[in-house]
Amino acid sequence: MPLVVDEVVISVEVTNQTSGGATSVPSATDDKQAIINECVERVLEILKQKEER
């Protein structure tokens, strides 16, 4: 029986609390978005590979 994934939801929280880093740095938003994009790309690639099998 094939498995069909209609929707994938990914939630990521990136913080640096151990070193006391500030969370409101303007470039932090860009960094978070880049990490989220990378995660989504990897998940989609894995799903595509599984679909090809």
VEXGUNU-247888 format. One record per residue (C-alpha): residue in three letters; x, y, z. Coordinates in steps of 0.5 Angstrom, whole numbers, padded with zeros to 4 digits, always signed. Layout:
<sites>
alaXYZ ...
</sites>
This chain:
<sites>
met+0000+0000+0000 pro+0003+0007-0002 leu+0004+0012+0003 val+0002+0019+0000 val+0004+0025+0004 asp-0001+0031+0002 glu+0003+0036+0007 val+0009+0037+0011 val+0009+0042+0016 ile+0016+0044+0019 ser+0017+0048+0025 val+0024+0050+0027 glu+0026+0055+0033 val+0033+0057+0033 thr+0036+0061+0040 asn+0043+0062+0043 gln+0041+0062+0050 thr+0047+0058+0053 ser+0052+0064+0051 gly+0047+0069+0053 gly+0046+0072+0045 ala+0041+0077+0043 thr+0035+0074+0040 ser+0033+0081+0036 val+0039+0082+0032 pro+0036+0084+0025 ser+0040+0079+0021 ala+0038+0073+0026 thr+0031+0073+0022 asp+0035+0072+0015 asp+0039+0067+0018 lys+0033+0063+0021 gln+0029+0064+0014 ala+0036+0061+0011 ile+0036+0055+0016 ile+0028+0054+0015 asn+0029+0054+0007 glu+0035+0049+0008 cys+0030+0044+0012 val+0025+0045+0007 glu+0029+0043+0001 arg+0032+0037+0005 val+0025+0034+0007 leu+0023+0035+0000 glu+0029+0032-0003 ile+0028+0026+0002 leu+0020+0025+0000 lys+0022+0026-0008 gln+0027+0020-0007 lys+0022+0016-0003 glu+0017+0017-0009 glu+0022+0014-0014 arg+0023+0008-0010 
</sites>
